[in-house]
Amino acid sequence: MSIIRRAQLAALSVAILAGTFSAAFAADVTFQMRNSHPNAVELELYSQDRDHVWPGNNQVYYLDDGETKQIPLSCDEGEKICYGAWVSGDKATYWGTGPENAETCDDCCYTCEGGKTEEIDLTE
């Protein structure tokens, strides 16, 4: 077998193992969010274990008053994810970690282990 062929096979083996390794630790979770506040709410989800935000790219999830939204995420198995929500146009009125993940919370974080969260109701 030529040296080039061996190198190609080695590279292919590493690529396959790397894909298997990362896939083995990937998971999905769906956040179930309900906006019971009389105003529209903006929402982001923040990883506490790495520098990652959903939806990302300076975007937010938007929930009209009375709206319930299912937000599926691809995340790392065991990753801690917290929600931060605020009244659209009023970042001083917030839930969870608030805008920019700037606050602490007691019960706004979930572990990525598949499945769905319970319905998270954003109320006054």
N, C-alpha and C positions, 0 to 999 in steps of 0.2 A: 504494500500500500504506500502510495507516495506521501511525502510530508505535507503537501497541500491538502490532500484528501483527509489525512488524519486531523489537520487543523480545522477543516470544515466540519468534520464529525464532532470534534471536541466543542467547537462553537455551538453547533446544533444541540448537543447534550446540555451545555450550560444554559442555553435559552429555554429548553424544555423544563429543566429543573427550576429555573428562576420563575417561570410561569406557574408551575405546579406549586411552588413554595408560596408565592403571593396569593394564589387562588385559594389555598388551604386556609388562609387567615382572613379572607374577605367574608363579609356578612352584609345583610340588609336589615334595616329597621324602618318601620313606617310610623312617623309621628302623626297622631290624630289631634288636630287643633280646632277648637271652636272659639269663635269670637262672639261673646255675649255682651261686649261693651257696645254702647250706642254709636260709637265712631269706628271708622276703618282702622285696622291695625297692620303694622308692618312687622315682619318676623325674620330672624336669622337663627340658624342652628350652628353652635360652635363646638368644635372638638376641644377637649381639655387636655388631650394627649399629644396633639401635633398642631401645627399652624394651618388649620383648615376651617373654612366657613362654608355653609350651604345657604343659599344657592351659589354664593361667590360672585366674583367679577362685578362688584359694586351693585349687585341686584338684591332684592328682598322678596320674600313671599308676602303677598298682599291678601288680607282677609277683610271683606266687607262686613259690616255689622250683621250679626246673625249667621254668618257663613261658617260652615265646617269644611275643613280641607284635610285630605290625606296627603302627607308629604313623605314619599319613599326616599330613603338614602342608601347609598352604598358606602359602607364604613368598614373599619378594621375590627375584627372579632375582639370583644372586650373593651373597645374604645368608649370613653366617657363623653357623652354629647349633652350639652345644655342648651335650652332655648332662651332666646332673648327677644322680647316683643315690646312694642311701644305704640302709642296712638300715633297714627300718621300725622305728621306735622307738629307733634308734641312729644319730644324725646324725654321730657321730665315725667311723663306718665308711662310707666313701664311694668313689665312682668319678667320674672326670671332674672337673667343676667343683664337685661336691658340692652340698649344699643351698644355696639362695639364690645360686648362681653365684659362691660366695665364694672358690674356689680357682682356680689355674691348672692347665693340663694341656698335655701335648705332643701327644696324639693323640686328643682327644675331640671335635674340631670338624669339621664338614662344610660344604661350600658348597652352597647351594640351587641346583641346576641340573636338577632333574627326576630321575626314577628312584628307586633304592633305595640305601641304604648297604649295606656288607657286614654280616653278622651281628655285632653288638657283644655280646660275651659278658662278663657281669659275674660274675667268679669271686672266690674267696677271695683 
